[in-house]
Amino acid sequence: MRGIVKAFGAVEALRGADLTLGVAEVLGLVGDNAAGKSTLMKILTGVHRPDAGEIVFEGRAVAFHSPRDSRALGIEMIYQNLALAPNLDVVGNVFLGRERTKRVLPRVMEWLDERRMDAETRKILDRLKIRMDSVRAPVARLSGGQQQAVAIARAVSFNARVVVMDEPTASLAVKEVGKVLALVSELRAKQVSVILISHRLQDVFTVADRVMVLRGGRGALDTRIGDTTMDEVVKYIVGADTGGLSHLASGR
């Protein structure tokens, strides 16, 4: 993404933001609540259109007019609320809106192919090393970490090549945070690129290859994780010296 500009009325959300992402790379995208992170990702996923700038995907310029356009290229976003149907089971959520069917009477009637969807769901979960007691359990009964896993499985089922995750560990218990971060690593191992939006810098430093700081709608820092520290990232987030502010690095 190059020189992305986006305004909502008199408010400039993005002022020439750039973002690069490599194959099988995890990028931690951080910044305060008005930095422009969500707007930039909504442009990447076709929810918003930029006022200026361009998106280049695998060497060619692309334009997204809707999320369907970005999804066609394998770009998926998992929002913080996960957008799951709590009363449906794991299989129903993975295939929601694109259910597999089989013909009962040629050209007359189709039924849901439950057996096929069940098998494909189990295959996706196995591929990501996700353990579920039952793929037929209602999602509402699952823990927060398990629900996050279902959302990731659904994204992968669309043959995702880029997955954007918005605060995936924000509401999770400590024991489940590690499981979600392990899933991020597993996506990378499967050659899927991940953009991890998070206020929890310890999560970013645990799993990301690079970290990018947005501030005021522009990039303030873009560097390899091994070339920076949490204190330096906090400095760029707040735009000031980090003296006495290192507690922000933990997300507390």
Stockholm file with secondary structure:
# STOCKHOLM 1.0

chainA/1-252         MRGIVKAFGAVEALRGADLTLGVAEVLGLVGDNAAGKSTLMKILTGVHRPDAGEIVFEGRAVAFHSPRDSRALGIEMIYQNLALAPNLDVVGNVFLGRERTKRVLPRVMEWLDERRMDAETRKILDRLKIRMDSVRAPVARLSGGQQQAVAIARAVSFNARVVVMDEPTASLAVKEVGKVLALVSELRAKQVSVILISHRLQDVFTVADRVMVLRGGRGALDTRIGDTTMDEVVKYIVGADTGGLSHLASGR
#=GR chainA/1-252 SS CEEEEEEETTEEEEEEECCCCCTTCEEEEECCTTSSHHHHHHHHTTSSCCSEEEEEETTEEECCSSHHHHHHTTEEEECTTTTCCTTSBHHHHHTTTSCCEEEEETTTEEEECHHHHHHHHHHHHHHTTCCCSCTTSBGGGSCHHHHHHHHHHHHHHTTCSEEEEESTTTTCCHHHHHHHHHHHHHHHHTTCEEEEECSCHHHHHHHCSEEEEEETTEEEEEEEGGGCCHHHHHHHHHTSCCTTCGGGGGTC
#=GC SS_cons         CEEEEEEETTEEEEEEECCCCCTTCEEEEECCTTSSHHHHHHHHTTSSCCSEEEEEETTEEECCSSHHHHHHTTEEEECTTTTCCTTSBHHHHHTTTSCCEEEEETTTEEEECHHHHHHHHHHHHHHTTCCCSCTTSBGGGSCHHHHHHHHHHHHHHTTCSEEEEESTTTTCCHHHHHHHHHHHHHHHHTTCEEEEECSCHHHHHHHCSEEEEEETTEEEEEEEGGGCCHHHHHHHHHTSCCTTCGGGGGTC
//
